[in-house]
Amino acid sequence: MTKRVLYLIACAAGPTQYIDEGIRQAKGCGWDTCLILTPSAFRWWEPRLGELEELTGHRVRSQYKLPGERDALPKADAMLVAPLSCTSLNKWGNGIADTVALGLVSEGVHLGVPVAAMPYFNRAQAAQPAVARSIADLRAQGVLYLDGPKGYESHAPKQGSPQSYPWHIAFDAVDVMTQGAGAGPRGVG
């Protein structure tokens, strides 16, 4: 049986410091996990990139490939954006795909790939009016947005606990989204 492929897409938000734990949990759920980082998140891990590539068995992507270059990753069966920063949420909600991380999910959701997202940002950021609009726009496109009691609840400014990010909630949700989807066409890469 072919292993299911998950694109784990991480933004420059606190829990990305612990993305290795997220990868371990995804693998524990049976996912062949490919990691895509926003350029800022990539900078955080650049000195230790080899660890992530060894952990996933794949090259870590953070840039669009060059014309004519082959895909470095297998096709995705599902995509999870976690942690999703406030900045990336609003760019994605407004159709701005200026990074490979946002480009993949912007395209994937419209190609029928199950896409989920779980945020990590504080209540002051969440109060920005664009946030509610972006969440509504993503949900209208079919993105499973995991916030509140069934996802991540925004924390008070300077009171976040990135090491306590509830990865398991996101992976459980992706598993539920993809049940019975294994026989269908493969996603994007």
Backbone as ProteinMPNN parsed JSONL, in Angstrom:
{"seq_chain_A": "MTKRVLYLIACAAGPTQYIDEGIRQAKGCGWDTCLILTPSAFRWWEPRLGELEELTGHRVRSQYKLPGERDALPKADAMLVAPLSCTSLNKWGNGIADTVALGLVSEGVHLGVPVAAMPYFNRAQAAQPAVARSIADLRAQGVLYLDGPKGYESHAPKQGSPQSYPWHIAFDAVDVMTQGAGAGPRGVG", "coords_chain_A": {"N_chain_A": [[0.838, -1.186, 0.0], [0.557, 2.198, -0.844], [1.951, 4.91, 0.876], [0.196, 7.643, 2.377], [0.518, 11.017, 1.341], [1.406, 13.952, 2.91], [1.484, 17.418, 2.724], [3.024, 19.446, 4.829], [2.794, 22.619, 5.765], [4.446, 25.311, 6.952], [4.415, 28.417, 8.6], [6.085, 31.501, 9.582], [5.706, 31.412, 12.59], [5.452, 31.025, 16.125], [5.225, 28.09, 16.9], [6.625, 26.893, 14.815], [9.218, 26.696, 15.523], [9.279, 24.262, 16.649], [8.772, 22.444, 14.672], [9.839, 20.02, 14.013], [8.783, 18.285, 15.914], [6.111, 18.368, 15.13], [6.354, 17.108, 12.624], [7.174, 14.541, 13.427], [4.842, 13.715, 14.768], [3.008, 13.735, 12.639], [4.091, 11.745, 11.012], [3.743, 9.636, 12.774], [1.036, 9.35, 12.538], [0.857, 8.077, 10.199], [1.544, 9.435, 7.874], [3.422, 10.22, 4.973], [5.487, 12.694, 5.149], [5.948, 15.848, 3.787], [7.768, 18.793, 3.968], [7.082, 22.202, 3.724], [8.175, 25.434, 3.899], [7.532, 28.867, 4.707], [9.439, 31.63, 3.377], [10.49, 33.179, 5.554], [10.186, 31.417, 7.751], [11.841, 29.408, 6.858], [14.34, 30.601, 7.163], [14.635, 30.436, 9.932], [15.164, 27.752, 10.352], [17.289, 27.178, 8.697], [20.088, 26.726, 9.48], [19.852, 24.163, 10.483], [18.709, 22.558, 8.594], [19.288, 20.077, 7.438], [18.559, 18.232, 9.408], [15.755, 18.3, 9.308], [15.315, 17.417, 6.706], [16.347, 14.86, 6.838], [14.578, 13.784, 8.683], [12.099, 13.919, 7.329], [12.693, 12.713, 4.919], [12.663, 13.977, 2.563], [13.418, 16.771, 0.408], [13.361, 20.023, 1.819], [11.117, 22.497, 0.976], [11.049, 25.952, 0.067], [10.985, 27.839, -1.789], [9.753, 28.759, -5.046], [10.057, 26.459, -7.749], [12.416, 26.423, -10.464], [11.738, 27.246, -13.938], [11.187, 24.391, -15.912], [12.398, 22.742, -14.085], [12.26, 19.692, -12.285], [9.617, 18.355, -10.186], [10.286, 18.303, -6.751], [9.058, 16.959, -4.756], [6.755, 14.301, -3.857], [3.375, 13.89, -5.12], [0.717, 15.533, -3.386], [-1.607, 14.188, -1.053], [-3.047, 15.41, 0.837], [-3.096, 18.621, 2.442], [-1.741, 20.615, 5.016], [-1.712, 23.591, 6.661], [0.131, 24.681, 9.111], [1.96, 25.884, 11.751], [-0.276, 28.542, 10.992], [0.379, 31.794, 10.237], [-0.754, 35.128, 11.075], [-0.173, 37.008, 9.1], [0.291, 35.364, 6.792], [-2.224, 34.132, 6.642], [-3.894, 36.327, 5.935], [-2.762, 37.087, 3.494], [-3.167, 34.736, 1.96], [-5.986, 34.516, 2.116], [-6.647, 36.682, 0.553], [-5.85, 35.928, -1.907], [-3.159, 36.127, -2.553], [-0.336, 34.713, -3.661], [2.509, 34.673, -3.195], [4.544, 33.12, -2.259], [5.9, 29.799, -2.349], [4.706, 28.218, -0.448], [2.136, 29.387, 0.02], [1.235, 29.384, -2.591], [0.983, 26.646, -3.255], [-1.154, 25.734, -1.573], [-3.188, 27.482, -2.344], [-3.664, 26.715, -4.955], [-4.033, 23.95, -4.616], [-6.429, 23.535, -3.081], [-8.366, 24.145, -4.965], [-8.045, 22.185, -6.754], [-9.1, 20.018, -5.661], [-7.709, 18.844, -3.569], [-7.681, 17.903, -0.215], [-7.552, 20.45, 2.181], [-6.381, 21.826, 5.145], [-6.104, 24.191, 7.83], [-4.438, 25.521, 10.635], [-4.265, 28.095, 12.885], [-1.799, 30.251, 14.498], [-1.64, 32.826, 16.362], [-1.863, 35.945, 18.173], [-4.53, 37.436, 20.213], [-4.786, 40.183, 19.754], [-3.819, 40.452, 17.148], [-5.72, 38.814, 15.925], [-7.966, 40.402, 16.154], [-7.884, 42.198, 14.111], [-9.748, 43.445, 11.43], [-9.44, 42.278, 8.859], [-8.789, 39.643, 9.336], [-11.096, 38.077, 10.069], [-12.502, 38.266, 7.646], [-10.696, 36.984, 5.909], [-10.639, 34.376, 6.987], [-13.317, 33.626, 6.557], [-13.369, 33.729, 3.742], [-11.525, 31.682, 3.098], [-12.804, 29.44, 4.219], [-15.1, 29.426, 2.617], [-14.013, 28.536, 0.289], [-13.565, 25.932, 0.83], [-11.578, 25.222, 2.616], [-10.599, 23.685, 5.597], [-10.698, 25.306, 8.442], [-9.159, 25.506, 11.443], [-9.967, 26.666, 14.335], [-10.654, 28.202, 17.544], [-12.404, 26.241, 20.046], [-12.158, 23.799, 18.696], [-9.702, 23.762, 17.55], [-7.077, 25.953, 17.358], [-7.031, 28.331, 19.855], [-6.735, 31.767, 19.91], [-4.156, 33.406, 21.706], [-3.428, 35.613, 24.506], [-1.612, 38.66, 23.867], [1.896, 38.238, 23.864], [1.712, 36.023, 25.472], [1.7, 33.498, 24.469], [2.218, 29.946, 23.973], [4.25, 28.357, 22.316], [5.47, 25.807, 22.308], [3.482, 24.199, 23.214], [1.674, 23.856, 21.211], [-1.183, 22.473, 19.668], [-0.657, 20.076, 17.847], [-1.73, 17.52, 17.419], [-4.497, 17.884, 17.192], [-4.757, 19.076, 14.683], [-3.71, 17.05, 12.991], [-5.492, 14.956, 13.509], [-7.829, 16.09, 12.454], [-7.142, 16.315, 9.727], [-6.874, 13.619, 9.124], [-9.578, 12.803, 9.418], [-10.746, 14.348, 7.38], [-9.692, 13.128, 5.12], [-10.51, 10.518, 5.067], [-11.52, 7.785, 3.229], [-10.787, 9.076, 0.942], [-8.57, 8.08, -0.255], [-8.624, 6.515, -2.597], [-8.971, 8.17, -4.723], [-7.904, 10.591, -7.298], [-4.466, 11.667, -7.279], [-3.016, 14.502, -5.635], [-1.609, 17.797, -5.991], [1.742, 18.808, -6.883]], "CA_chain_A": [[0.0, 0.0, 0.0], [1.293, 3.449, -0.92], [1.721, 5.801, 2.014], [-0.441, 8.924, 2.073], [1.472, 12.121, 1.343], [0.926, 15.202, 3.497], [2.311, 18.617, 2.682], [2.946, 20.232, 6.056], [3.233, 23.95, 5.377], [4.614, 26.068, 8.194], [4.718, 29.845, 8.482], [6.945, 32.045, 10.638], [4.932, 31.565, 13.821], [6.155, 30.374, 17.219], [5.367, 26.635, 16.9], [7.539, 26.413, 13.787], [10.454, 26.344, 16.218], [9.111, 22.866, 17.048], [8.192, 21.746, 13.525], [10.307, 18.634, 14.034], [7.789, 17.533, 16.68], [4.949, 18.241, 14.254], [6.664, 16.084, 11.62], [7.132, 13.235, 14.1], [3.447, 13.362, 15.015], [2.394, 13.421, 11.341], [4.586, 10.426, 10.623], [3.083, 8.697, 13.667], [-0.325, 9.17, 12.026], [0.946, 7.346, 8.94], [1.753, 10.325, 6.724], [4.712, 10.528, 4.36], [5.371, 14.132, 5.369], [6.809, 16.767, 3.049], [7.733, 20.083, 4.647], [7.221, 23.429, 2.947], [8.277, 26.561, 4.823], [7.585, 30.206, 4.13], [10.837, 32.065, 3.408], [10.912, 33.585, 6.9], [10.319, 30.205, 8.56], [13.029, 28.72, 6.355], [15.516, 31.224, 7.792], [14.746, 29.932, 11.305], [15.672, 26.383, 10.354], [18.362, 27.008, 7.713], [21.291, 26.067, 9.995], [19.574, 22.767, 10.85], [17.854, 22.027, 7.547], [19.587, 18.664, 7.247], [17.759, 17.46, 10.371], [14.387, 18.195, 8.806], [15.325, 16.589, 5.5], [16.528, 13.483, 7.282], [13.346, 13.392, 9.361], [11.022, 13.734, 6.35], [13.127, 11.932, 3.759], [12.427, 14.817, 1.384], [13.964, 18.124, 0.428], [12.458, 21.043, 2.365], [10.893, 23.544, -0.022], [10.675, 27.284, 0.534], [11.0, 28.699, -2.974], [9.215, 28.169, -6.267], [11.078, 25.814, -8.565], [12.738, 27.119, -11.702], [11.081, 26.667, -15.11], [11.828, 23.179, -16.411], [12.904, 21.926, -12.98], [11.324, 18.633, -11.872], [9.072, 18.432, -8.832], [11.155, 17.686, -5.755], [8.234, 16.247, -3.783], [5.65, 13.52, -4.426], [2.072, 14.573, -5.135], [0.059, 15.596, -2.076], [-2.96, 13.67, -0.847], [-3.667, 16.406, 1.713], [-2.212, 19.715, 2.838], [-2.037, 21.231, 6.302], [-0.945, 24.793, 6.954], [0.189, 24.758, 10.574], [1.096, 26.97, 12.179], [-0.6, 29.59, 10.03], [0.546, 33.126, 10.835], [-1.749, 36.133, 10.713], [0.239, 37.578, 7.814], [0.024, 34.405, 5.715], [-3.681, 33.987, 6.551], [-4.481, 37.44, 5.183], [-2.3, 37.002, 2.103], [-3.855, 33.615, 1.342], [-7.397, 34.883, 1.994], [-6.774, 37.682, -0.506], [-5.37, 35.366, -3.17], [-1.759, 36.469, -2.806], [0.448, 33.484, -3.606], [3.871, 35.115, -3.497], [5.491, 32.118, -1.771], [5.482, 28.456, -2.746], [3.819, 27.723, 0.606], [0.786, 29.855, -0.26], [0.873, 28.969, -3.95], [0.547, 25.248, -3.249], [-2.5, 25.573, -0.991], [-4.138, 28.248, -3.156], [-3.985, 25.862, -6.096], [-4.474, 22.63, -4.173], [-7.836, 23.508, -2.656], [-9.207, 24.229, -6.159], [-7.837, 20.947, -7.512], [-9.739, 18.942, -4.923], [-6.874, 18.308, -2.503], [-8.149, 18.359, 1.094], [-6.65, 21.438, 2.783], [-6.742, 22.308, 6.478], [-5.19, 25.205, 8.357], [-4.608, 25.833, 12.051], [-3.493, 29.311, 13.129], [-1.109, 30.568, 15.749], [-1.377, 34.253, 16.541], [-2.492, 36.447, 19.401], [-5.866, 38.047, 20.112], [-4.693, 41.519, 19.153], [-3.745, 40.229, 15.707], [-7.004, 38.248, 15.5], [-8.978, 41.457, 16.153], [-7.771, 42.949, 12.856], [-10.925, 43.075, 10.631], [-9.111, 41.436, 7.708], [-8.689, 38.248, 9.762], [-12.419, 37.436, 9.932], [-12.803, 38.173, 6.208], [-9.826, 35.961, 5.322], [-11.123, 33.073, 7.437], [-14.569, 33.35, 5.834], [-13.043, 33.452, 2.343], [-10.915, 30.352, 3.001], [-13.855, 28.442, 4.467], [-15.971, 29.395, 1.442], [-13.302, 27.777, -0.746], [-13.472, 24.54, 1.238], [-10.488, 24.994, 3.56], [-11.003, 23.407, 6.972], [-9.959, 26.251, 9.287], [-9.249, 24.957, 12.797], [-9.776, 27.672, 15.373], [-11.573, 28.062, 18.67], [-12.278, 25.008, 20.839], [-11.831, 22.653, 17.84], [-8.442, 24.048, 16.871], [-6.209, 26.778, 18.199], [-7.645, 29.572, 20.328], [-5.729, 32.83, 20.011], [-3.668, 33.692, 23.057], [-3.187, 37.021, 24.819], [-0.301, 39.084, 23.38], [3.082, 37.867, 24.643], [1.355, 34.943, 26.399], [1.601, 32.241, 23.734], [3.041, 28.813, 24.382], [4.454, 27.641, 21.055], [5.819, 24.4, 22.518], [2.243, 23.481, 23.543], [0.787, 23.89, 20.04], [-1.897, 21.191, 19.608], [-0.472, 19.409, 16.552], [-2.609, 16.348, 17.316], [-5.826, 18.315, 16.723], [-4.656, 19.286, 13.238], [-3.541, 15.772, 12.297], [-6.764, 14.239, 13.618], [-8.763, 16.713, 11.505], [-6.736, 15.93, 8.37], [-7.252, 12.208, 8.972], [-11.026, 12.748, 9.203], [-11.004, 14.926, 6.05], [-9.201, 12.288, 4.031], [-11.057, 9.156, 5.128], [-12.215, 7.405, 2.002], [-10.282, 9.824, -0.211], [-7.343, 7.443, -0.72], [-8.749, 5.879, -3.909], [-9.156, 9.194, -5.746], [-6.697, 11.054, -7.964], [-3.474, 12.291, -6.431], [-3.091, 15.958, -5.619], [-0.633, 18.611, -6.707], [3.118, 18.699, -6.387]], "C_chain_A": [[0.882, 1.247, 0.0], [0.93, 4.316, 0.272], [1.068, 7.095, 1.542], [0.588, 10.036, 2.234], [0.793, 13.378, 1.873], [1.95, 16.296, 3.264], [2.035, 19.369, 3.968], [3.589, 21.572, 5.747], [3.261, 24.818, 6.622], [5.053, 27.497, 7.91], [5.627, 30.272, 9.631], [6.082, 32.418, 11.835], [5.595, 30.675, 14.862], [6.305, 28.859, 17.146], [6.293, 26.082, 15.819], [8.92, 26.124, 14.375], [10.466, 24.861, 16.567], [8.521, 22.033, 15.903], [8.67, 20.3, 13.465], [9.349, 17.756, 14.833], [6.518, 17.341, 15.858], [5.159, 17.16, 13.206], [6.598, 14.698, 12.246], [5.688, 12.788, 14.343], [2.733, 13.0, 13.71], [2.824, 12.031, 10.879], [3.949, 9.343, 11.487], [1.642, 8.41, 13.266], [-0.326, 8.481, 10.663], [1.166, 8.19, 7.698], [3.214, 10.314, 6.275], [4.706, 12.053, 4.3], [6.43, 14.913, 4.598], [6.65, 18.141, 3.699], [7.975, 21.221, 3.671], [7.185, 24.573, 3.958], [8.142, 27.873, 4.068], [9.046, 30.655, 4.187], [11.328, 32.501, 4.791], [11.097, 32.377, 7.808], [11.553, 29.404, 8.136], [14.292, 29.277, 7.008], [15.73, 30.709, 9.209], [15.455, 28.59, 11.352], [16.893, 26.181, 9.458], [19.616, 26.345, 8.284], [21.096, 24.579, 10.301], [18.679, 22.073, 9.82], [18.067, 20.533, 7.328], [18.788, 17.769, 8.186], [16.34, 17.244, 9.851], [14.315, 17.313, 7.567], [15.538, 15.123, 5.845], [15.242, 12.948, 7.92], [12.221, 13.094, 8.369], [11.412, 12.78, 5.219], [12.945, 12.689, 2.456], [13.172, 16.139, 1.538], [12.925, 19.072, 1.026], [12.351, 22.15, 1.325], [10.552, 24.859, 0.656], [10.606, 28.278, -0.623], [10.303, 27.981, -4.124], [10.36, 27.532, -7.045], [11.294, 26.641, -9.834], [11.996, 26.485, -12.872], [11.885, 25.457, -15.608], [12.376, 22.265, -15.321], [11.83, 20.91, -12.578], [10.808, 18.89, -10.459], [9.988, 17.683, -7.876], [10.375, 16.801, -4.799], [7.191, 15.39, -4.491], [4.359, 14.33, -4.38], [1.414, 14.479, -3.771], [-1.324, 14.959, -2.105], [-3.758, 14.612, 0.048], [-2.621, 17.46, 2.037], [-2.697, 20.287, 4.163], [-1.121, 22.426, 6.478], [-0.99, 24.98, 8.464], [1.643, 24.89, 11.002], [0.914, 27.997, 11.059], [-0.491, 30.93, 10.739], [-0.571, 34.059, 10.362], [-1.427, 36.737, 9.336], [-0.09, 36.632, 6.664], [-1.471, 34.154, 5.547], [-4.257, 35.083, 5.665], [-3.998, 37.47, 3.736], [-3.064, 35.911, 1.357], [-5.328, 33.953, 1.109], [-7.655, 35.888, 0.888], [-6.189, 37.218, -1.831], [-3.942, 35.711, -3.514], [-0.913, 35.22, -2.58], [1.897, 33.792, -3.962], [4.947, 34.189, -2.937], [4.995, 30.754, -2.236], [4.526, 27.874, -1.713], [2.372, 28.124, 0.331], [0.318, 29.452, -1.652], [0.342, 27.545, -3.989], [-0.864, 25.087, -2.701], [-3.549, 26.337, -1.779], [-4.591, 27.425, -4.359], [-4.616, 24.552, -5.642], [-5.941, 22.557, -3.821], [-8.778, 23.528, -3.86], [-8.982, 23.057, -7.108], [-8.408, 19.743, -6.763], [-8.881, 18.284, -3.863], [-7.449, 18.791, -1.172], [-7.109, 19.273, 1.749], [-7.23, 21.875, 4.134], [-5.71, 23.341, 6.911], [-5.495, 25.425, 9.832], [-3.684, 26.999, 12.39], [-2.654, 29.254, 14.397], [-0.793, 32.05, 15.715], [-2.198, 34.758, 17.709], [-3.83, 37.161, 19.133], [-5.834, 39.442, 19.509], [-4.593, 41.404, 17.631], [-5.093, 39.726, 15.182], [-8.103, 39.301, 15.419], [-8.935, 42.31, 14.885], [-8.929, 42.523, 11.952], [-10.626, 42.177, 9.428], [-9.074, 39.956, 8.07], [-10.017, 37.523, 9.569], [-12.793, 37.265, 8.464], [-11.988, 37.058, 5.562], [-10.277, 34.561, 5.721], [-12.392, 32.69, 6.676], [-14.292, 33.002, 4.377], [-12.417, 32.067, 2.178], [-11.954, 29.263, 3.224], [-14.79, 28.321, 3.266], [-15.333, 28.609, 0.294], [-13.159, 26.303, -0.389], [-12.321, 24.218, 2.164], [-11.088, 24.724, 4.938], [-10.128, 24.266, 7.878], [-10.203, 25.886, 10.739], [-8.927, 26.022, 13.837], [-10.791, 27.449, 16.485], [-11.369, 26.735, 19.386], [-11.897, 23.773, 20.01], [-10.543, 22.866, 17.057], [-7.516, 24.779, 17.802], [-6.953, 28.049, 18.567], [-6.549, 30.609, 20.511], [-5.409, 33.128, 21.469], [-3.548, 35.205, 23.264], [-1.798, 37.406, 24.284], [0.808, 38.751, 24.387], [2.808, 36.755, 25.66], [1.248, 33.591, 25.692], [2.535, 31.179, 24.286], [3.294, 27.954, 23.146], [4.804, 26.161, 21.219], [4.599, 23.55, 22.868], [1.24, 23.477, 22.391], [0.133, 22.52, 19.859], [-1.838, 20.51, 18.233], [-1.489, 18.284, 16.36], [-4.008, 16.719, 16.819], [-5.81, 18.464, 15.206], [-4.548, 17.96, 12.493], [-4.796, 14.915, 12.379], [-7.764, 14.783, 12.603], [-8.426, 16.33, 10.067], [-7.085, 14.464, 8.123], [-8.744, 12.073, 8.683], [-11.376, 13.258, 7.803], [-10.701, 13.953, 4.924], [-9.717, 10.86, 4.086], [-11.864, 8.876, 3.871], [-11.721, 8.134, 0.773], [-9.074, 9.155, -0.85], [-7.428, 6.858, -2.105], [-8.828, 6.896, -5.043], [-7.846, 9.616, -6.385], [-5.757, 11.736, -6.978], [-3.534, 13.792, -6.607], [-2.021, 16.635, -6.441], [0.745, 18.414, -6.127], [3.956, 19.818, -6.879]], "O_chain_A": [[1.843, 1.332, 0.764], [-0.239, 4.444, 0.634], [1.35, 7.581, 0.446], [1.419, 10.005, 3.141], [-0.242, 13.811, 1.367], [3.133, 16.132, 3.566], [0.932, 19.875, 4.172], [4.792, 21.647, 5.497], [2.235, 25.035, 7.267], [5.939, 27.746, 7.093], [5.902, 29.489, 10.54], [5.772, 33.588, 12.059], [6.232, 29.681, 14.515], [7.419, 28.364, 17.315], [6.705, 24.925, 15.896], [9.704, 25.384, 13.78], [11.529, 24.27, 16.759], [7.848, 21.031, 16.146], [7.975, 19.443, 12.919], [9.123, 16.601, 14.469], [5.916, 16.267, 15.888], [4.248, 16.38, 12.926], [6.028, 13.778, 11.659], [5.353, 11.62, 14.145], [1.94, 12.059, 13.68], [2.003, 11.242, 10.411], [3.648, 8.255, 10.996], [1.09, 7.364, 13.608], [-1.377, 8.318, 10.044], [0.991, 7.703, 6.581], [4.127, 10.391, 7.097], [3.993, 12.637, 3.485], [7.63, 14.678, 4.733], [5.533, 18.593, 3.948], [8.934, 21.211, 2.899], [6.268, 24.662, 4.774], [8.582, 27.984, 2.923], [9.82, 30.11, 4.975], [12.469, 32.218, 5.155], [12.07, 32.317, 8.56], [12.224, 28.797, 8.971], [15.2, 28.525, 7.363], [16.87, 30.557, 9.648], [16.24, 28.317, 12.26], [17.476, 25.098, 9.466], [20.173, 25.466, 7.628], [22.067, 23.826, 10.369], [17.978, 21.114, 10.143], [17.111, 19.805, 7.059], [18.384, 16.671, 7.805], [15.794, 16.145, 9.943], [13.364, 16.549, 7.397], [14.964, 14.242, 5.204], [14.872, 11.793, 7.712], [11.476, 12.131, 8.545], [10.553, 12.12, 4.634], [13.059, 12.115, 1.373], [13.507, 16.562, 2.644], [11.732, 18.928, 0.759], [13.359, 22.674, 0.851], [9.863, 24.89, 1.676], [10.208, 29.428, -0.438], [10.267, 26.751, -4.171], [11.493, 28.011, -7.002], [10.45, 27.453, -10.215], [11.656, 25.303, -12.812], [13.111, 25.51, -15.707], [12.776, 21.135, -15.603], [10.643, 21.232, -12.537], [11.462, 19.546, -9.648], [10.414, 16.564, -8.16], [10.965, 15.976, -4.102], [6.782, 15.713, -5.607], [4.274, 15.338, -3.679], [1.537, 13.467, -3.081], [-2.102, 15.156, -3.038], [-4.988, 14.614, 0.022], [-1.419, 17.221, 1.922], [-3.897, 20.424, 4.4], [0.102, 22.291, 6.448], [-2.009, 25.383, 9.026], [2.47, 24.057, 10.629], [1.834, 28.273, 10.289], [-1.185, 31.176, 11.726], [-1.24, 33.79, 9.365], [-2.323, 36.945, 8.517], [-0.685, 37.049, 5.67], [-1.941, 33.98, 4.423], [-5.025, 34.799, 4.746], [-4.758, 37.845, 2.843], [-3.552, 36.137, 0.249], [-5.858, 33.704, 0.026], [-8.757, 35.943, 0.341], [-6.045, 38.007, -2.765], [-3.549, 35.596, -4.674], [-0.789, 34.733, -1.456], [2.442, 33.238, -4.917], [6.137, 34.446, -3.12], [3.803, 30.576, -2.488], [3.626, 27.114, -2.068], [1.476, 27.283, 0.401], [-0.869, 29.205, -1.862], [-0.638, 27.265, -4.679], [-1.683, 24.383, -3.292], [-4.692, 25.888, -1.875], [-5.765, 27.444, -4.729], [-5.61, 24.1, -6.211], [-6.629, 21.617, -4.219], [-9.879, 22.982, -3.785], [-9.645, 22.948, -8.139], [-8.224, 18.598, -7.175], [-9.278, 17.262, -3.303], [-7.684, 19.989, -1.016], [-5.935, 18.916, 1.856], [-8.401, 22.24, 4.242], [-4.583, 23.355, 6.416], [-6.657, 25.505, 10.232], [-2.469, 26.909, 12.209], [-2.78, 28.356, 15.229], [0.195, 32.475, 15.118], [-3.115, 34.083, 18.179], [-4.193, 37.442, 17.991], [-6.773, 39.835, 18.817], [-5.218, 42.181, 16.909], [-5.553, 40.158, 14.124], [-9.077, 39.114, 14.69], [-9.869, 43.068, 14.622], [-9.088, 41.324, 11.72], [-11.484, 41.392, 9.023], [-9.302, 39.104, 7.211], [-10.049, 36.454, 8.96], [-13.341, 36.232, 8.08], [-12.512, 36.279, 4.766], [-10.297, 33.656, 4.886], [-12.522, 31.56, 6.207], [-14.906, 32.086, 3.831], [-12.737, 31.353, 1.227], [-11.982, 28.272, 2.495], [-15.225, 27.218, 2.934], [-16.035, 28.081, -0.568], [-12.689, 25.509, -1.204], [-12.099, 23.048, 2.475], [-11.977, 25.447, 5.389], [-8.945, 23.977, 8.057], [-11.337, 25.95, 11.214], [-7.766, 26.249, 14.174], [-11.678, 26.604, 16.369], [-10.278, 26.166, 19.338], [-11.371, 22.804, 20.558], [-10.319, 22.229, 16.028], [-7.201, 24.303, 18.893], [-7.447, 28.761, 17.693], [-5.552, 30.357, 21.187], [-6.281, 33.103, 22.338], [-3.567, 35.974, 22.303], [-0.901, 36.564, 24.252], [0.663, 38.959, 25.592], [3.581, 36.567, 26.599], [0.748, 32.632, 26.279], [3.511, 31.478, 24.974], [2.628, 26.937, 22.95], [4.468, 25.349, 20.357], [4.666, 22.322, 22.824], [0.076, 23.128, 22.587], [0.826, 21.503, 19.894], [-2.854, 20.388, 17.549], [-2.04, 18.116, 15.272], [-4.633, 15.941, 16.099], [-6.738, 18.03, 14.525], [-5.215, 17.763, 11.478], [-5.132, 14.218, 11.421], [-8.473, 14.009, 11.96], [-9.325, 16.052, 9.274], [-7.539, 14.107, 7.035], [-9.135, 11.311, 7.799], [-12.21, 12.666, 7.117], [-11.375, 13.955, 3.894], [-9.38, 10.061, 3.212], [-12.766, 9.63, 3.505], [-12.179, 7.851, -0.335], [-8.596, 9.616, -1.887], [-6.394, 6.707, -2.756], [-8.758, 6.517, -6.212], [-6.792, 9.07, -6.061], [-6.19, 12.306, -5.977], [-4.043, 14.292, -7.61], [-1.58, 16.11, -7.464], [0.899, 17.912, -5.014], [5.143, 19.886, -6.56]]}, "name": "protein", "num_of_chains": 1, "seq": "MTKRVLYLIACAAGPTQYIDEGIRQAKGCGWDTCLILTPSAFRWWEPRLGELEELTGHRVRSQYKLPGERDALPKADAMLVAPLSCTSLNKWGNGIADTVALGLVSEGVHLGVPVAAMPYFNRAQAAQPAVARSIADLRAQGVLYLDGPKGYESHAPKQGSPQSYPWHIAFDAVDVMTQGAGAGPRGVG"}
